[in-house]
Amino acid sequence: MIIDCHGHYTTAPKALEDYRRRQIAALADPAQPPLAVDFTVSDDEIRESIERNQLPIQKSRGVDLTIFSPRAGGMAHHYGNETTSRHWTQACNDLIHRVCSLYPDNYVGVCQLPQSPGVSPANCIAELERCVNELGFIGCNLNPDPSDGYWTDPPLTDRYWYPLYEKMVELDVPAMVHVSMSCNPAFHGTGAHYLNGDTTAFMQFILGDLFKDFPTLRMVIPHGGGAVPYHWGRYRGLAQDMKRPPLTELLKNVYFDTCVYHKPGMELLLKLIPEDNVLFASEIVGAVKGIDPETGFHYDDTKRYIDGIDWLSQETRNKVYSGNAFNVYPRLKAHLDQRAAATKQ
């Protein structure tokens, strides 16, 4: 089985985007209450958006199941206030749930959180509980920078975040640490801010004692870990110089995905990061949509790179393609068991 742990609903029906524009426009008049969710999308519109985009690509590349979440760049937590974020988040998560309900064999949900700069992450608990307990989601996306490019909130290891972590541990769900858009002109969104966020999160984990307080908490760092694998010696050395635990301790709780868009980078990732800590992902349809002229294939066809690495054992491939996903997302097995039981009925 091939499980893609990193998929976003980047082709959601236009009504969602139109609602977001109206919501942001309404913020111009502070005397008015935040615009509540006021749009409709039919099942046929959802089917069209999926069957003309994500689903055929997923099938053509041999992916069986995608762990699916709202568009990361669209989270844009800096807009408005916590009410604005709550309305927007609920609208996005509800659409993900509808996709997963229409295509239960192909998608399983991961939720956006209603974060806002300077607002306690405890504010996210109710939505996380709703998505896990009522909608059947198996994890969440956690934005380490709700200011979207200015990093005004404390590091992920700060006790500021602990109420949310306590609930994640209780529900036994992981987080993918994923920034959103960049409204800082110094940082391009997908080319700089995303990779900065991945790298920054890992360094924060090195500096803190988060996993001593939450030994079962699991974090997935996307996009191949940003700069981390490329500078693995630097981070090992920094941890050593600062008398921090070796990185092998950190890897009991931290995982990396394979959203790396060239074979040499994929080989480096799989050589340096232990096989138990790498989860297959491609982010389709995501940050890079074009065809690589050097190979003739899409940059984000990440399975092709893994399949082309002849020194990988079959055991390692099995772990990367599905085994590790079951370990990191334990609710995934229950989801598939329910699907199997429903099919037999």
Secondary structure, DSSP 8 states (H G I E B T S, - for coil): --EEEEEEETT--HHHHHHHHHHHHHTT-TTS----------HHHHHHHIIIIIHHHHHHTT--EEEEEE-GGG--TTSS-HHHHHHHHHHHHHHHHHHHHH-TTTEEE-B-----TTS-GGGGHHHHHIIIIIT----EEE-S-TTSSS--S--TTSGGGHHHHHHHHHHT--EEE-------TTS-IIIIIHHHHHHHHHHHHHHS-HHHH-TT--EEE-GGGTTTGGGHHHHHHHHHHTT---HHHHTTTEEEE----SHHHHHHHHHHS-GGGEE----SSSS--SB-TTTSSBTT-HHHHHHT-TT--HHHHHIIIIIHHHHH-THHHHHHHHHHHHHH-
